[in-house]
Amino acid sequence: MILVRVRVAAVSAFFLLAVHCASPAFSDPTPGELARSVQPFVDRQELAGAVMLVADKHSVLAVEAVGWADVAAKKPMRTDSLFWIASQSKPMTAAALMMLVDEGKIKVDDPVEHYLPEFKGQMVVVEKEVDHVLLRKPSRSITIANLLSHTSGLPFKSALEEPTLDRLPLSVRVRSYAMTPLDFEPGRKYNYSNAGINTAARVVEVVSGMPFEKFLAQRLFEPLGMKDTTFWPNDEQAARLAKAYKPGSGNKGLVETTISQLSYPLTDRAERFPMPAGGLFSTASDLARFYQMLLNRGQWDGRRVLSEKAVKQLTSRQTPPEMKVSYGFGFSVDKSSFGHGGAYSTNTIADLERGLILVWLVQHAGFPGEGGKSQEAFKQAAWKAFPTRRP
C-alpha cells in the first residue's frame, strides 16, 4: 500500500487516501503539490476550482481538489465533484461502437447506409451562396470510419438542434443529419462533427437493439465501475455538480453561467435526451478508469472490454497524412499521446512516453485574466511530481 495525500483548498485539514499500486515503489510527492500549482489562479478569481488526477495504468497516484464548486456559496470543490465533460463523451461513444466491431457485427469500412437506410441518396454541396445552393451525388457514401474520425462531411449539427442539443430523441436527430447535404466529399477533409459521432451512436442502437444509453451503461460503465458517468445526474450527483463560470465584465472576475448546449433541469429524463457526442457527466476517478482500461490494451480487472486491435484503432491516427488534424476514432491523437477535451475546459490525456494519465476537470466557458494557463500549471506540476511510469 502507498499513501497519497489529497488536499482540498479552503479546507484546513488534510486526509489520507490509500490506494493500491501494482507499480514499483516511488516517493510520494509533496502533499498538495498539484493544488498549490493552481491555487494562485483561484486566489486571483481567474479559476473557480478544479479537480486534478494523476494515474498510471495500474492505479491512481494522486487526486486533489482546489477552489470552489460554488463560489457564491463558498462550497469547496471535492475530489468526487461531478462535471459536464462535453466532448470527452466522444471517445466513450467510439469505444461502444468498437465493441460491436469486435463482435463482428459492424465493420468500420462499411457505408453508414448499410445500417441506417435513411442515409441512402444523401447529396453533397458543390456551390453555396446566399440564394443559391448546388448539390450533386457524392462519389461514395460516408462510412463508419468517417463518422468516428470527423471526415464524413456531416456538419457540426443540424438546423433542428436548437436551442439546445439534447431536446430531440437520437433517432430524430440522426434522421435530420441524413436529410442535410454533406459539406464535402466523404474522406476529403476533416470537420469536427457532433452529428457524425451521434450517428455512430445511432448505429450502435440499431445493431445492438437497445437504447444507446443502456448499451453504454451495461457494456462500458458498469464493467469499469464508472458509477458517476451518466447523461442525467440523479439528485445526489446533482448536489455534487460543479457550477459553471465565465469571465466577468472587462474580462475580470467570474460570473456564474449555465451550460448553453443543454436544457435544464439536468436531471430531467423526460425532456432531455442522450447526446452521445457531448452529453455525459462524470468524475475524475471514472475518467481515469476508462483511460486505464485503454492503457491496459482493452483489459480491466482481468476482463477484456475491448480487443487490442480496437484500442489501437481508437488511439492512433485515422485521418489521412495530408490532413493537418491528427484524429483517431473518437480521440485526438499524436505519436506519444491520446485524449480529448471538452467545451467547458475539461481535458484528459494519456501520455504514452511517461505512462501517465492526467485528468483536468473544471467548468469554465472561458477564463478571465491568466486563467487559461491553469491547466498547463497542473500539467507541469504533475510531470515534476511523478517520474515516468512503466509503459
Salt bridges, closest charged atoms under 4 A:
GLU46 OE1 - ARG44 NE 2.92
ASP56 OD2 - ARG389 NE 3.26
ASP70 OD2 - LYS243 NZ 3.17
ASP80 OD2 - ARG78 NH2 2.66
GLU103 OE1 - LYS105 NZ 3.27
GLU103 OE2 - ARG219 NH2 2.57
GLU127 OE1 - HIS132 NE2 3.07
GLU162 OE2 - LYS157 NZ 2.67
ASP166 OD2 - ARG272 NE 2.69
GLU185 OE2 - ARG136 NH1 2.70
GLU205 OE1 - ARG202 NH1 2.76
ASP228 OD2 - LYS227 NZ 3.39
ASP228 OD1 - ARG240 NH2 2.86
GLU236 OE2 - ARG240 NE 2.72
GLU256 OE2 - LYS243 NZ 3.38
GLU271 OE1 - ARG167 NH2 3.76
ASP351 OD2 - ARG354 NH1 2.92
GLU370 OE1 - LYS373 NZ 2.69
GLU376 OE1 - LYS379 NZ 3.82
